[in-house]
């Protein structure tokens, strides 16, 4: 299998990122990596053509490591993917809803299945990740330990699905950036583009207000704006943003020009086609 159809992700086989890779790129090989940095390194080193990196979840919020690592990774955002998170209650063969006593999973996943934990009076046990919990439960092989993980994890580790869709909220969805070594910018006339960029404002009064004003006056829809500290300094703040449109569209170009005037640094990380999820749930992006 060549790297030209290999996509890297952080986690063990059966992780939700693995499932996202398979859904977005059917037929591709997926490459599990121990960290986000390792997934990025796999793309930079040629072991994978793409990396599937989670950036935010509709319940848990942003994934901080991605915001910190992506701007300096040397990779470009060439796509996005939205994956519905469908938690399953998994256990070894022979276990039943009446025999299990503990549910193992990542703390975020455990926080999203409080209902079934209460219903079955299960003790939550924190593990490093969902797929890792499934792997551990399969190794234990008893009838008292279960895992909260994906249906794919059940298939990979030979576990039974005792109950599907045990998440408390039906809208639990994770958004991913798809990253590649080089930009893959759609033509300016391509419909439904999204542009992702980072910037740092100049140290002047009302700099952020002035920097973002161009998007309002030019009618550009900003769908994401996140701030985070750089190098642990309270005074060094970087922003990551997504906007609807292409940098060569006049409204977006004017807004970015105005942003650049009030910014110490401005870098476009990628322009890419919007995922169909946006149109289905929020209306199609502009441009």
N, C-alpha and C positions, 0 to 999 in steps of 0.2 A: 504494500500500500504506500503510495507516494504522498508527500506532504501537500501536494496540490489540492487534494480533497480530504484534508484533515483539519479539524477545528478543535482548538484547545479550550479547556475550561478548568476552573478551580474546583477541586473536590474529588471524591471517589466515584467510580462507576455507579450510576443510578441516582446521582444527585440531581436536583432540579435543573441545574445548569446543563448537565448531560442531556436531560430530557429536552431542554430548549434547543440544544445543538441538533438533536435528531429531528425535532419538529421543523426547525427552520431550514435545515440542510439534509433532507432525506438521502440516504445512501452514502453520506460522508462518514469517515472514521472519526471517532471522538477520542481526544487525548486528555486523560485526567492528569491534573497537575496539583501539587501540594499547596500552592499559594497563587494569588493573583499575579505576583511578580513572575513566578515560574511559567504561568500561562502566557504572559507577555514575552518572556524570554524565548518560549517555544516558537512564537511567531517571528521574533527578531532573528532567531537562529535557523529558521527554515524548517523546523520540525513540523510546523503547522502553517497553513495558509491564513487562518483566521483565529481570533480569540472571541469567545462569548463571555462578556463581562457584565454581571448584574450591576445596575446603577441605582435602582430604587424599587421599592415595593409599596403597593398601595396601602398596606397596613403598617409596616415597620419603618417606612421612610427611606432615606437615602442609604447607600452603602458607602461609608466614609472612605475606605481604603481606595476605592476607584477614583474618587475625586482627587485624592492626594497623588495617586500613581499615574493616572492617565496623561496629564498635561506634559510630563517629562519622559514619557515612555518611548517617544519617537514613533508611535503608532498613530494611524489615522482612523477616525470613526467612519466606517463605510456602510453602516446599516444599523437598524434597531430591530428588536424582537420583543413582543409581549407574550409572556407565558402565564397562563392560568395555573395557580398553585392548588393542586388537588391532593390534600393529605389523605393518606390511607393508614389504617391500623393494621400492622403486619405482625405475624408471629409464626413460629415454627409449626410444622404439621403436627397435629395432635392437640394443639392449644385451642381454647375456645374463649368466648367472651366471659365465661364464668371462671376460667382457670387463671387468667392473667391478673397480675397484681401491680406490675410496674410498666410504665411507658417511657421509653428512652428516645431522646431526640435532641436536636439543637434547641437552645433556649427560646429562640424566636418562634420556632414551630410549636413548641410546647405552649407558648403564650397564645397561639392561634387556635388551640383545640381544648380550651378550658371546659367546654360543654361536655365532651365525652369523658374527660378526666373525672368530672364530678359525677356523671351518670354511672360510670363503671367503678368509681372509687379507686382510681389508679394513682399510684404514687409516681409523680414525674421525676425522671432521672435525666440530668443534663449530660449530653454528649457533644463532641466537637462539631458534628454535622449530621444531617438526616441519613445520608447513605452510610456513614460510618456506624450509626446506630443500628441500621438494618444488618450490616455486616457483623456487628457484635452480637446481636440477638440470634442470628443464624448460627454463629459459633457456639453460643451458650446452649442452644438446642432444647431448652426446657419449655415448660408450658406456662410459666409465670411471668416471663419477660416478653414485652411487645415493643415495637418501634413505630414511630410516626415518620413516615417517609412516602416516597412516590410509588406508584404501581410498577414503574420500571425497576426500582430497587427490589421489589418483591420478586420480579422475574429473574433478575440477575443473581440474587442470593438465595433463591429457592424457598421463599417464605409464602405463607398463605395470607390472603387479604381477608381479614375478619370483618372489616367494614370500610367502605369507600366514602370519600368526601366528608371527612369528619371535622373539617375546618368550620369555625364559628361563622365566618363571613364569606358569602358566596362570591364577593368581588375581589378576593385575594389574588393579586396579579403582580408579577415581577417584570420590570422593564430591563432589557439588556442593551448594551452597546456592542455592536459587532465591529471588531478592529482588525486592520490589515497593515502591512508594512508601508504601503503607499496609498495616497488618496484615490478614491474612485468617484470623482465629482460628476453627477449627472449633468447633461446639457442644460443651459439656462431655461429652455422652453419645456423641460420635463415638469409634469404636474406633481404637486404634493411633495415638495422637498422640505427637509429639516436641516438647519445649520446649528452646529454645536461649537462654542468658543469659550475661551477663558480670558479674563482681563483683570487688571489691577488699576484702580483709580488713582489719579494724582492726589497729593495731599493738599487739597484746597477746600474751602468751605462748600458744602452742598455738592461735592464732586459726583457722588453716586446719582443724586437727583438729576444733575445736568447730563451725566453720561447716558442715562437711560431715557431721557426726554425725547431723544431722536426716534426711538421706537414708537412712542405714542404719537408724535406729530406726523410720522410717516405711515401710520396705520399698520405697523408690523406687530404680529401677535407673539409675545414672549411666553412660552409654555413652561419654562423652568428657569429658576434663578436660585443658585445655592452659594452661600459664602462659607469660607473656611480659612482658618489661620495657617500661615506658612511658617514652618520651622519653630512652632510653639510661641510665636511672637503675637501679642495681642494687637499690635499696631500694624502688622503685615497681613492683610486680608486679600484673598484672591476669590474671584467669583467665576462660577461656571454657569453657562446659560444655553438654553435651546430656544430658537426662534423658528417660526414657520417661514419658509421661503428660501431663495437661492441668493448667494452674495452678489450675483450679477443682476438681480432684479433691482431696478432703480430705487424702490423704497428701502429695501434691505441695504443696498450699497450706501445710501445716504445716512441711514441709521448707524451703520458700522463706522462710517467716516466721522460722524459726530461723536460716537463712543471713543474712537481712537484719539480724538482731540483732547478728551478729558481723562485719558488713561495713560498710565506709565507703561503698560504692556497690553497688547491685544493679539491673541493667536486663535485662528480658526482651526479647530481640531477635526472638522469634517463636515461635508454636506452630503446628504444621502436621502434615498426615497423614504417617505413616511410609511410606517407599517400600517396595514389595513385596520388594525385595532383602533387607530385614531379616528378614522372616518366612521367606524361602527359605533363608537362610544361618545365621540366629542365633535363630530363633523370634520370634514377634510381640511387639512392645513392649507393655508393660502399659498399662492404662487403657482 
